[in-house]
Amino acid sequence: MKLWLLTILWLYSGYAFKSPRRWAQFQRELLTNANGKCNEYRPFRDDKTRMVCVCDSGQCHRMPALGNITAGSSYHLASNMAGLRLATKRVRQGRKIDPSKIEGLCANVPKNGLKLKVKPSKKFQEMIGFGGAMTDAAAMNIDRMDNDEFEERLLGAYFSDEGLEYTLIRIPMASSDFSTREYSYVNTPNDFTLDSFHLAEEDDWKIKFIRKAQKMARYPIKAFGSPWSAPAWMKTTGHMKGGGKLNPGANYSEAWAQYFVRFIEDYNAQGVPIWGVTVQNEPSAGEDGEWKWQAMYFPPEDQANFVANHLGPALKQSKIASSVKIMIHDDFRGNLPEWADRTLANKEAAKYVDGIGVHWYGKADPERLSQTKEHHPDKFILGTEACAGSGGAKEHVRLGDWGRAEAYMVDMIQDFSHQVSGWVDWNLALDMGGGPNWVGNFVDSPILVNHTAHRFYLQPMLYAIAHFSKFVKPGAYRIDSSMQGNEEANLQSVAFENPDGSIVAVVYNSADCTVALNVEDEMGHVHGLQIDPRSFNTLLYKPEQP
């Protein structure tokens, strides 16, 4: 028998390992596509930057399921524009990289490579988690697959240990633009006691898939609700669409607060506990009376009064909703810190507010996030919405676009480096046109469903998120890190320490050349890494016990 075959049989038998634990670890690595290859599809032959992973009846890319790694273990996971997707290899602690053995090095990098210094002793914000939105559109696209196996695979790509390991789900409270119709939970005018309150058919789909996700997830799912608009009869305009404010008067404010309570209680009754709510999705958008979809203008002082006198007390008086987190803002970064300052100047409102939601649109200076945290150190900041292809984009959907993944990566690194505690993407799944959306506000998504071909596509954006979400666990802390010799090297990075003591460093190379990098911590642990051109990299390691 040939030597190579004997070697494989010896490895597979388990005798090559000193313990069942090491054998199980080897099996996990062997069976999770550690080479970073997938069933790829390149939609444009002449564009090497465009590639997706295809999930069909035959196969679907499974991400590395490393679990809780053991002391002394180190892994380098890489995705790049050339086509690697979470390629996984073990690296040795204590071995620096030799730049002389690497081809295609960036000319402007020091001969001995760059150094990323991480300091676990200096901690910043605690991390909450990562996730996406179970919109009506997402639930409809999953439901339309009409195949339990495909549903499981799609949800597994987000929530299982062979997927992104999401721990957050955002739920629109009633309809949003990513619905096929405009609806609220109380359509009877002047029903201040909410006797006619009822969830919609769309909620049945959302609840079904969230419950499936709960069963897959390794950690408890934190679901939070966000309203796009109060019912039309509660608003100054008499319409959900096109802005307007909540009608003046305590009866309207109290009914609107109880609407939140009923949403929380009804979802909980169907097996989906609600962890938090945002007071209003994009409250500044509702100032535009010509806004094309559901919106409600809720300026800071009005929002503060509503929280202090109605929403906060209403939640506290409910047995089910009493511990639900309240988040203000839920809007563009450019509104901060002023919006939070004005809302939280109301001391009674501040007692009820737990966090500040922020959307990625607008690309304002990320220092605004740090300033917000400095002004309100007892409030967490959570990234509550992001998507590519919105607004004036020439193409709402760009199949396999690496540049959009890079935009996600840059935003996450910026956010986490400026006190943000988590990151929630927009629609979990859309069709090939970026919908459905009842007003034609189509956008891109990390997963696109091709119903005609009975398959779905894992976009590069999905893998940008994975480099964080799979390895930065709930309860981790962002730790101090600094890149040395990086003045012209185009590397961006951020680092974390997990509750189990493992260290995560995420590095993005935006250059078209290779970088030699040594990651060093204050305990003296060194890891030498080759950072490929246009690549995302995660170093996950657990120091040896002293």
Secondary structure as a PSIPRED ss2 file (coil, helix, strand):
# PSIPRED VFORMAT (PSIPRED V4.0)

   1 M C   1.000  0.000  0.000
   2 K C   1.000  0.000  0.000
   3 L H   0.000  1.000  0.000
   4 W H   0.000  1.000  0.000
   5 L H   0.000  1.000  0.000
   6 L H   0.000  1.000  0.000
   7 T H   0.000  1.000  0.000
   8 I H   0.000  1.000  0.000
   9 L H   0.000  1.000  0.000
  10 W H   0.000  1.000  0.000
  11 L H   0.000  1.000  0.000
  12 Y H   0.000  1.000  0.000
  13 S H   0.000  1.000  0.000
  14 G C   1.000  0.000  0.000
  15 Y C   1.000  0.000  0.000
  16 A C   1.000  0.000  0.000
  17 F C   1.000  0.000  0.000
  18 K C   1.000  0.000  0.000
  19 S C   1.000  0.000  0.000
  20 P H   0.000  1.000  0.000
  21 R H   0.000  1.000  0.000
  22 R H   0.000  1.000  0.000
  23 W H   0.000  1.000  0.000
  24 A H   0.000  1.000  0.000
  25 Q H   0.000  1.000  0.000
  26 F H   0.000  1.000  0.000
  27 Q H   0.000  1.000  0.000
  28 R H   0.000  1.000  0.000
  29 E H   0.000  1.000  0.000
  30 L H   0.000  1.000  0.000
  31 L C   1.000  0.000  0.000
  32 T C   1.000  0.000  0.000
  33 N C   1.000  0.000  0.000
  34 A C   1.000  0.000  0.000
  35 N C   1.000  0.000  0.000
  36 G C   1.000  0.000  0.000
  37 K C   1.000  0.000  0.000
  38 C C   1.000  0.000  0.000
  39 N C   1.000  0.000  0.000
  40 E E   0.000  0.000  1.000
  41 Y E   0.000  0.000  1.000
  42 R C   1.000  0.000  0.000
  43 P C   1.000  0.000  0.000
  44 F C   1.000  0.000  0.000
  45 R C   1.000  0.000  0.000
  46 D C   1.000  0.000  0.000
  47 D C   1.000  0.000  0.000
  48 K C   1.000  0.000  0.000
  49 T C   1.000  0.000  0.000
  50 R E   0.000  0.000  1.000
  51 M C   1.000  0.000  0.000
  52 V E   0.000  0.000  1.000
  53 C E   0.000  0.000  1.000
  54 V E   0.000  0.000  1.000
  55 C E   0.000  0.000  1.000
  56 D C   1.000  0.000  0.000
  57 S C   1.000  0.000  0.000
  58 G C   1.000  0.000  0.000
  59 Q C   1.000  0.000  0.000
  60 C C   1.000  0.000  0.000
  61 H C   1.000  0.000  0.000
  62 R C   1.000  0.000  0.000
  63 M C   1.000  0.000  0.000
  64 P C   1.000  0.000  0.000
  65 A C   1.000  0.000  0.000
  66 L C   1.000  0.000  0.000
  67 G C   1.000  0.000  0.000
  68 N C   1.000  0.000  0.000
  69 I C   1.000  0.000  0.000
  70 T C   1.000  0.000  0.000
  71 A C   1.000  0.000  0.000
  72 G C   1.000  0.000  0.000
  73 S C   1.000  0.000  0.000
  74 S E   0.000  0.000  1.000
  75 Y E   0.000  0.000  1.000
  76 H E   0.000  0.000  1.000
  77 L E   0.000  0.000  1.000
  78 A E   0.000  0.000  1.000
  79 S E   0.000  0.000  1.000
  80 N E   0.000  0.000  1.000
  81 M C   1.000  0.000  0.000
  82 A C   1.000  0.000  0.000
  83 G C   1.000  0.000  0.000
  84 L C   1.000  0.000  0.000
  85 R C   1.000  0.000  0.000
  86 L C   1.000  0.000  0.000
  87 A E   0.000  0.000  1.000
  88 T E   0.000  0.000  1.000
  89 K E   0.000  0.000  1.000
  90 R E   0.000  0.000  1.000
  91 V C   1.000  0.000  0.000
  92 R C   1.000  0.000  0.000
  93 Q C   1.000  0.000  0.000
  94 G C   1.000  0.000  0.000
  95 R E   0.000  0.000  1.000
  96 K C   1.000  0.000  0.000
  97 I C   1.000  0.000  0.000
  98 D C   1.000  0.000  0.000
  99 P H   0.000  1.000  0.000
 100 S H   0.000  1.000  0.000
 101 K H   0.000  1.000  0.000
 102 I C   1.000  0.000  0.000
 103 E C   1.000  0.000  0.000
 104 G C   1.000  0.000  0.000
 105 L E   0.000  0.000  1.000
 106 C C   1.000  0.000  0.000
 107 A C   1.000  0.000  0.000
 108 N C   1.000  0.000  0.000
 109 V C   1.000  0.000  0.000
 110 P C   1.000  0.000  0.000
 111 K C   1.000  0.000  0.000
 112 N C   1.000  0.000  0.000
 113 G C   1.000  0.000  0.000
 114 L E   0.000  0.000  1.000
 115 K E   0.000  0.000  1.000
 116 L E   0.000  0.000  1.000
 117 K E   0.000  0.000  1.000
 118 V E   0.000  0.000  1.000
 119 K E   0.000  0.000  1.000
 120 P E   0.000  0.000  1.000
 121 S E   0.000  0.000  1.000
 122 K E   0.000  0.000  1.000
 123 K E   0.000  0.000  1.000
 124 F E   0.000  0.000  1.000
 125 Q E   0.000  0.000  1.000
 126 E E   0.000  0.000  1.000
 127 M C   1.000  0.000  0.000
 128 I C   1.000  0.000  0.000
 129 G E   0.000  0.000  1.000
 130 F E   0.000  0.000  1.000
 131 G E   0.000  0.000  1.000
 132 G E   0.000  0.000  1.000
 133 A E   0.000  0.000  1.000
 134 M C   1.000  0.000  0.000
 135 T C   1.000  0.000  0.000
 136 D H   0.000  1.000  0.000
 137 A H   0.000  1.000  0.000
 138 A H   0.000  1.000  0.000
 139 A H   0.000  1.000  0.000
 140 M H   0.000  1.000  0.000
 141 N H   0.000  1.000  0.000
 142 I H   0.000  1.000  0.000
 143 D H   0.000  1.000  0.000
 144 R C   1.000  0.000  0.000
 145 M C   1.000  0.000  0.000
 146 D C   1.000  0.000  0.000
 147 N C   1.000  0.000  0.000
 148 D H   0.000  1.000  0.000
 149 E H   0.000  1.000  0.000
 150 F H   0.000  1.000  0.000
 151 E H   0.000  1.000  0.000
 152 E H   0.000  1.000  0.000
 153 R H   0.000  1.000  0.000
 154 L H   0.000  1.000  0.000
 155 L H   0.000  1.000  0.000
 156 G H   0.000  1.000  0.000
 157 A H   0.000  1.000  0.000
 158 Y H   0.000  1.000  0.000
 159 F H   0.000  1.000  0.000
 160 S C   1.000  0.000  0.000
 161 D C   1.000  0.000  0.000
 162 E C   1.000  0.000  0.000
 163 G C   1.000  0.000  0.000
 164 L C   1.000  0.000  0.000
 165 E C   1.000  0.000  0.000
 166 Y C   1.000  0.000  0.000
 167 T C   1.000  0.000  0.000
 168 L E   0.000  0.000  1.000
 169 I E   0.000  0.000  1.000
 170 R E   0.000  0.000  1.000
 171 I E   0.000  0.000  1.000
 172 P E   0.000  0.000  1.000
 173 M E   0.000  0.000  1.000
 174 A C   1.000  0.000  0.000
 175 S C   1.000  0.000  0.000
 176 S C   1.000  0.000  0.000
 177 D C   1.000  0.000  0.000
 178 F C   1.000  0.000  0.000
 179 S C   1.000  0.000  0.000
 180 T C   1.000  0.000  0.000
 181 R C   1.000  0.000  0.000
 182 E C   1.000  0.000  0.000
 183 Y C   1.000  0.000  0.000
 184 S C   1.000  0.000  0.000
 185 Y C   1.000  0.000  0.000
 186 V C   1.000  0.000  0.000
 187 N C   1.000  0.000  0.000
 188 T C   1.000  0.000  0.000
 189 P C   1.000  0.000  0.000
 190 N C   1.000  0.000  0.000
 191 D C   1.000  0.000  0.000
 192 F C   1.000  0.000  0.000
 193 T C   1.000  0.000  0.000
 194 L C   1.000  0.000  0.000
 195 D C   1.000  0.000  0.000
 196 S C   1.000  0.000  0.000
 197 F C   1.000  0.000  0.000
 198 H C   1.000  0.000  0.000
 199 L C   1.000  0.000  0.000
 200 A C   1.000  0.000  0.000
 201 E H   0.000  1.000  0.000
 202 E H   0.000  1.000  0.000
 203 D H   0.000  1.000  0.000
 204 D H   0.000  1.000  0.000
 205 W H   0.000  1.000  0.000
 206 K H   0.000  1.000  0.000
 207 I H   0.000  1.000  0.000
 208 K H   0.000  1.000  0.000
 209 F H   0.000  1.000  0.000
 210 I H   0.000  1.000  0.000
 211 R H   0.000  1.000  0.000
 212 K H   0.000  1.000  0.000
 213 A H   0.000  1.000  0.000
 214 Q H   0.000  1.000  0.000
 215 K H   0.000  1.000  0.000
 216 M H   0.000  1.000  0.000
 217 A C   1.000  0.000  0.000
 218 R C   1.000  0.000  0.000
 219 Y C   1.000  0.000  0.000
 220 P C   1.000  0.000  0.000
 221 I C   1.000  0.000  0.000
 222 K E   0.000  0.000  1.000
 223 A E   0.000  0.000  1.000
 224 F E   0.000  0.000  1.000
 225 G E   0.000  0.000  1.000
 226 S E   0.000  0.000  1.000
 227 P E   0.000  0.000  1.000
 228 W C   1.000  0.000  0.000
 229 S C   1.000  0.000  0.000
 230 A C   1.000  0.000  0.000
 231 P C   1.000  0.000  0.000
 232 A H   0.000  1.000  0.000
 233 W H   0.000  1.000  0.000
 234 M H   0.000  1.000  0.000
 235 K E   0.000  0.000  1.000
 236 T C   1.000  0.000  0.000
 237 T C   1.000  0.000  0.000
 238 G C   1.000  0.000  0.000
 239 H C   1.000  0.000  0.000
 240 M C   1.000  0.000  0.000
 241 K E   0.000  0.000  1.000
 242 G C   1.000  0.000  0.000
 243 G C   1.000  0.000  0.000
 244 G C   1.000  0.000  0.000
 245 K C   1.000  0.000  0.000
 246 L E   0.000  0.000  1.000
 247 N C   1.000  0.000  0.000
 248 P C   1.000  0.000  0.000
 249 G C   1.000  0.000  0.000
 250 A H   0.000  1.000  0.000
 251 N H   0.000  1.000  0.000
 252 Y H   0.000  1.000  0.000
 253 S H   0.000  1.000  0.000
 254 E H   0.000  1.000  0.000
 255 A H   0.000  1.000  0.000
 256 W H   0.000  1.000  0.000
 257 A H   0.000  1.000  0.000
 258 Q H   0.000  1.000  0.000
 259 Y H   0.000  1.000  0.000
 260 F H   0.000  1.000  0.000
 261 V H   0.000  1.000  0.000
 262 R H   0.000  1.000  0.000
 263 F H   0.000  1.000  0.000
 264 I H   0.000  1.000  0.000
 265 E H   0.000  1.000  0.000
 266 D H   0.000  1.000  0.000
 267 Y H   0.000  1.000  0.000
 268 N H   0.000  1.000  0.000
 269 A H   0.000  1.000  0.000
 270 Q C   1.000  0.000  0.000
 271 G C   1.000  0.000  0.000
 272 V C   1.000  0.000  0.000
 273 P C   1.000  0.000  0.000
 274 I E   0.000  0.000  1.000
 275 W E   0.000  0.000  1.000
 276 G E   0.000  0.000  1.000
 277 V E   0.000  0.000  1.000
 278 T E   0.000  0.000  1.000
 279 V C   1.000  0.000  0.000
 280 Q C   1.000  0.000  0.000
 281 N C   1.000  0.000  0.000
 282 E C   1.000  0.000  0.000
 283 P C   1.000  0.000  0.000
 284 S C   1.000  0.000  0.000
 285 A H   0.000  1.000  0.000
 286 G H   0.000  1.000  0.000
 287 E H   0.000  1.000  0.000
 288 D C   1.000  0.000  0.000
 289 G C   1.000  0.000  0.000
 290 E C   1.000  0.000  0.000
 291 W C   1.000  0.000  0.000
 292 K C   1.000  0.000  0.000
 293 W C   1.000  0.000  0.000
 294 Q E   0.000  0.000  1.000
 295 A C   1.000  0.000  0.000
 296 M C   1.000  0.000  0.000
 297 Y C   1.000  0.000  0.000
 298 F C   1.000  0.000  0.000
 299 P C   1.000  0.000  0.000
 300 P H   0.000  1.000  0.000
 301 E H   0.000  1.000  0.000
 302 D H   0.000  1.000  0.000
 303 Q H   0.000  1.000  0.000
 304 A H   0.000  1.000  0.000
 305 N H   0.000  1.000  0.000
 306 F H   0.000  1.000  0.000
 307 V H   0.000  1.000  0.000
 308 A H   0.000  1.000  0.000
 309 N H   0.000  1.000  0.000
 310 H H   0.000  1.000  0.000
 311 L H   0.000  1.000  0.000
 312 G H   0.000  1.000  0.000
 313 P H   0.000  1.000  0.000
 314 A H   0.000  1.000  0.000
 315 L H   0.000  1.000  0.000
 316 K H   0.000  1.000  0.000
 317 Q C   1.000  0.000  0.000
 318 S C   1.000  0.000  0.000
 319 K C   1.000  0.000  0.000
 320 I C   1.000  0.000  0.000
 321 A C   1.000  0.000  0.000
 322 S C   1.000  0.000  0.000
 323 S C   1.000  0.000  0.000
 324 V C   1.000  0.000  0.000
 325 K E   0.000  0.000  1.000
 326 I E   0.000  0.000  1.000
 327 M E   0.000  0.000  1.000
 328 I E   0.000  0.000  1.000
 329 H E   0.000  0.000  1.000
 330 D E   0.000  0.000  1.000
 331 D E   0.000  0.000  1.000
 332 F E   0.000  0.000  1.000
 333 R H   0.000  1.000  0.000
 334 G H   0.000  1.000  0.000
 335 N H   0.000  1.000  0.000
 336 L C   1.000  0.000  0.000
 337 P C   1.000  0.000  0.000
 338 E H   0.000  1.000  0.000
 339 W H   0.000  1.000  0.000
 340 A H   0.000  1.000  0.000
 341 D H   0.000  1.000  0.000
 342 R H   0.000  1.000  0.000
 343 T H   0.000  1.000  0.000
 344 L H   0.000  1.000  0.000
 345 A C   1.000  0.000  0.000
 346 N C   1.000  0.000  0.000
 347 K H   0.000  1.000  0.000
 348 E H   0.000  1.000  0.000
 349 A H   0.000  1.000  0.000
 350 A H   0.000  1.000  0.000
 351 K H   0.000  1.000  0.000
 352 Y H   0.000  1.000  0.000
 353 V C   1.000  0.000  0.000
 354 D C   1.000  0.000  0.000
 355 G E   0.000  0.000  1.000
 356 I E   0.000  0.000  1.000
 357 G E   0.000  0.000  1.000
 358 V E   0.000  0.000  1.000
 359 H E   0.000  0.000  1.000
 360 W C   1.000  0.000  0.000
 361 Y C   1.000  0.000  0.000
 362 G C   1.000  0.000  0.000
 363 K C   1.000  0.000  0.000
 364 A C   1.000  0.000  0.000
 365 D C   1.000  0.000  0.000
 366 P C   1.000  0.000  0.000
 367 E H   0.000  1.000  0.000
 368 R H   0.000  1.000  0.000
 369 L H   0.000  1.000  0.000
 370 S H   0.000  1.000  0.000
 371 Q H   0.000  1.000  0.000
 372 T H   0.000  1.000  0.000
 373 K H   0.000  1.000  0.000
 374 E H   0.000  1.000  0.000
 375 H H   0.000  1.000  0.000
 376 H C   1.000  0.000  0.000
 377 P C   1.000  0.000  0.000
 378 D C   1.000  0.000  0.000
 379 K C   1.000  0.000  0.000
 380 F E   0.000  0.000  1.000
 381 I E   0.000  0.000  1.000
 382 L E   0.000  0.000  1.000
 383 G E   0.000  0.000  1.000
 384 T E   0.000  0.000  1.000
 385 E E   0.000  0.000  1.000
 386 A C   1.000  0.000  0.000
 387 C C   1.000  0.000  0.000
 388 A C   1.000  0.000  0.000
 389 G C   1.000  0.000  0.000
 390 S C   1.000  0.000  0.000
 391 G C   1.000  0.000  0.000
 392 G C   1.000  0.000  0.000
 393 A C   1.000  0.000  0.000
 394 K C   1.000  0.000  0.000
 395 E C   1.000  0.000  0.000
 396 H C   1.000  0.000  0.000
 397 V C   1.000  0.000  0.000
 398 R C   1.000  0.000  0.000
 399 L C   1.000  0.000  0.000
 400 G C   1.000  0.000  0.000
 401 D E   0.000  0.000  1.000
 402 W H   0.000  1.000  0.000
 403 G H   0.000  1.000  0.000
 404 R H   0.000  1.000  0.000
 405 A H   0.000  1.000  0.000
 406 E H   0.000  1.000  0.000
 407 A H   0.000  1.000  0.000
 408 Y H   0.000  1.000  0.000
 409 M H   0.000  1.000  0.000
 410 V H   0.000  1.000  0.000
 411 D H   0.000  1.000  0.000
 412 M H   0.000  1.000  0.000
 413 I H   0.000  1.000  0.000
 414 Q H   0.000  1.000  0.000
 415 D H   0.000  1.000  0.000
 416 F H   0.000  1.000  0.000
 417 S H   0.000  1.000  0.000
 418 H C   1.000  0.000  0.000
 419 Q C   1.000  0.000  0.000
 420 V E   0.000  0.000  1.000
 421 S E   0.000  0.000  1.000
 422 G E   0.000  0.000  1.000
 423 W E   0.000  0.000  1.000
 424 V E   0.000  0.000  1.000
 425 D E   0.000  0.000  1.000
 426 W E   0.000  0.000  1.000
 427 N E   0.000  0.000  1.000
 428 L C   1.000  0.000  0.000
 429 A C   1.000  0.000  0.000
 430 L E   0.000  0.000  1.000
 431 D E   0.000  0.000  1.000
 432 M C   1.000  0.000  0.000
 433 G C   1.000  0.000  0.000
 434 G C   1.000  0.000  0.000
 435 G C   1.000  0.000  0.000
 436 P C   1.000  0.000  0.000
 437 N C   1.000  0.000  0.000
 438 W C   1.000  0.000  0.000
 439 V C   1.000  0.000  0.000
 440 G C   1.000  0.000  0.000
 441 N C   1.000  0.000  0.000
 442 F C   1.000  0.000  0.000
 443 V C   1.000  0.000  0.000
 444 D C   1.000  0.000  0.000
 445 S C   1.000  0.000  0.000
 446 P C   1.000  0.000  0.000
 447 I E   0.000  0.000  1.000
 448 L E   0.000  0.000  1.000
 449 V E   0.000  0.000  1.000
 450 N E   0.000  0.000  1.000
 451 H C   1.000  0.000  0.000
 452 T C   1.000  0.000  0.000
 453 A C   1.000  0.000  0.000
 454 H C   1.000  0.000  0.000
 455 R E   0.000  0.000  1.000
 456 F E   0.000  0.000  1.000
 457 Y E   0.000  0.000  1.000
 458 L E   0.000  0.000  1.000
 459 Q C   1.000  0.000  0.000
 460 P H   0.000  1.000  0.000
 461 M H   0.000  1.000  0.000
 462 L H   0.000  1.000  0.000
 463 Y H   0.000  1.000  0.000
 464 A H   0.000  1.000  0.000
 465 I H   0.000  1.000  0.000
 466 A H   0.000  1.000  0.000
 467 H H   0.000  1.000  0.000
 468 F H   0.000  1.000  0.000
 469 S H   0.000  1.000  0.000
 470 K C   1.000  0.000  0.000
 471 F C   1.000  0.000  0.000
 472 V C   1.000  0.000  0.000
 473 K C   1.000  0.000  0.000
 474 P C   1.000  0.000  0.000
 475 G C   1.000  0.000  0.000
 476 A C   1.000  0.000  0.000
 477 Y E   0.000  0.000  1.000
 478 R E   0.000  0.000  1.000
 479 I E   0.000  0.000  1.000
 480 D E   0.000  0.000  1.000
 481 S E   0.000  0.000  1.000
 482 S E   0.000  0.000  1.000
 483 M E   0.000  0.000  1.000
 484 Q E   0.000  0.000  1.000
 485 G C   1.000  0.000  0.000
 486 N C   1.000  0.000  0.000
 487 E C   1.000  0.000  0.000
 488 E C   1.000  0.000  0.000
 489 A C   1.000  0.000  0.000
 490 N C   1.000  0.000  0.000
 491 L E   0.000  0.000  1.000
 492 Q E   0.000  0.000  1.000
 493 S E   0.000  0.000  1.000
 494 V E   0.000  0.000  1.000
 495 A E   0.000  0.000  1.000
 496 F E   0.000  0.000  1.000
 497 E E   0.000  0.000  1.000
 498 N C   1.000  0.000  0.000
 499 P C   1.000  0.000  0.000
 500 D C   1.000  0.000  0.000
 501 G C   1.000  0.000  0.000
 502 S C   1.000  0.000  0.000
 503 I E   0.000  0.000  1.000
 504 V E   0.000  0.000  1.000
 505 A E   0.000  0.000  1.000
 506 V E   0.000  0.000  1.000
 507 V E   0.000  0.000  1.000
 508 Y E   0.000  0.000  1.000
 509 N E   0.000  0.000  1.000
 510 S C   1.000  0.000  0.000
 511 A C   1.000  0.000  0.000
 512 D C   1.000  0.000  0.000
 513 C C   1.000  0.000  0.000
 514 T E   0.000  0.000  1.000
 515 V E   0.000  0.000  1.000
 516 A E   0.000  0.000  1.000
 517 L E   0.000  0.000  1.000
 518 N E   0.000  0.000  1.000
 519 V E   0.000  0.000  1.000
 520 E E   0.000  0.000  1.000
 521 D E   0.000  0.000  1.000
 522 E C   1.000  0.000  0.000
 523 M C   1.000  0.000  0.000
 524 G C   1.000  0.000  0.000
 525 H C   1.000  0.000  0.000
 526 V E   0.000  0.000  1.000
 527 H E   0.000  0.000  1.000
 528 G E   0.000  0.000  1.000
 529 L E   0.000  0.000  1.000
 530 Q E   0.000  0.000  1.000
 531 I E   0.000  0.000  1.000
 532 D C   1.000  0.000  0.000
 533 P C   1.000  0.000  0.000
 534 R C   1.000  0.000  0.000
 535 S E   0.000  0.000  1.000
 536 F E   0.000  0.000  1.000
 537 N E   0.000  0.000  1.000
 538 T E   0.000  0.000  1.000
 539 L E   0.000  0.000  1.000
 540 L E   0.000  0.000  1.000
 541 Y E   0.000  0.000  1.000
 542 K C   1.000  0.000  0.000
 543 P C   1.000  0.000  0.000
 544 E C   1.000  0.000  0.000
 545 Q C   1.000  0.000  0.000
 546 P C   1.000  0.000  0.000
